[in-house]
Amino acid sequence: LPPQCGVKNAKGIWKMKRVWVGEGVAGESVKKELFEGYFSFSVSYDQMYRKAGHGSGSTCRFAFWGVRAMKDNTGKEIGLGPGKGI
């Protein structure tokens, strides 16, 4: 990073893994999937931001769940939709 941006260091992690797969309703070839994930991002500021009162940096961490988007008959993703549920 250029020295004038005010950020001394930044790093992050993004992890996801599939935790469940379910078969579609009888006769459908659609698989339903559930994922769990974790995100972490940290940034440390140089003297410019510290002197301006922004502190030495910040860290953000959170866990999340995700589902695979539904597909129509042509294979195009159509999102979660109101559908029939899992």
C-alpha positions, -999 to +999 in steps of 0.1 A: +000+000+000+012+035-007+025+052+025+001+082+021-031+060+025-028+058+063-030+020+065+001+002+078-011-033+074-043-052+065-051-089+063-081-111+062-094-147+062-125-161+044-134-198+050-164-218+039-172-255+040-202-275+030-219-291+061-250-307+046-263-320+013-299-330+008-316-346-022-344-329-040-381-340-039-387-374-056-380-371-093-359-339-090-322-339-096-318-308-075-294-310-045-298-286-016-267-275+002-259-258+035-225-241+042-209-226+073-183-199+071-160-176+090-147-141+081-120-121+098-104-088+088-079-067+106-063-034+098-036-014+116-032+023+109+000+043+106+008+075+124-014+097+102-047+080+114-034+075+149-027+112+153-061+120+139-077+100+167-088+069+149-068+045+172-043+019+162-066-002+140-096-024+140-106-061+138-139-076+125-148-113+129-180-131+123-194-166+115-222-171+089-244-197+072-251-199+035-273-219+011-268-227-025-290-207-048-319-225-066-317-232-103-344-234-129-348-262-155-321-247-177-295-246-149-297-208-145-294-196-109-326-180-097-318-172-061-335-185-030-370-175-040-401-180-020-402-216-032-412-246-012-384-244+013-358-271+020 
